[in-house]
């Protein structure tokens, strides 16, 4: 599996956030985005997840057998700042919806709801409404959403937000497991992530020079 991005750019309103972003990633590798707030980390992830259309550039995902994925979004899970769970539904009902909605892709199978909950060490709260969980528990259950349906690419925006040190280590272990099975990670973070085969990309945003203002 190979993911290639070439000369991507993005705007926020009329403002250019970044331009000429390119990278090449293989299965088992992780692209880790760092940079100050507003530098374009989240925006780049949304572009890759198919939520924003870039004004320029391209993204291609190909497999060893030569197949080209129609688009990256169909082969990827996206975990943003929000957990994408209905607060009034139980945890089990939320995960059941996402398991049914996503289904699996060729190349792997998702875990059962019970197994996914156990992997984030929260199988005992499956019966509770999602709103009853703490912020850290909610984030861990949102991560379980990635486990119930297989996708080879995980796109993660601050995946360890609201987590304590133990939970951070737990999710980092699950991310490494995904990599060790040939999966690919793209993550924006302000915290160190103990991942495998990391390729760093510092987002600097777009800054006007003095000459451009004259």
Secondary structure, DSSP 8 states (H G I E B T S, - for coil): -EEEEEEEEEEETTEEEEEEEEEEEETT-EEEEE-STTSSHHHHHHHHTTSS--SS-EEEEE-TTS-B-S-GGGGEEEE-SS----TTSBHHHHHHHHHHHH---TT-----HHHHHHHTT-GGGTTSBGGGS-HHHHHHHHHHHHHSS--SEEEEESTTTT--HHHHHHHHHHHHHHHHTT-EEEEE-SS----SSEEEEE-------HHHH-
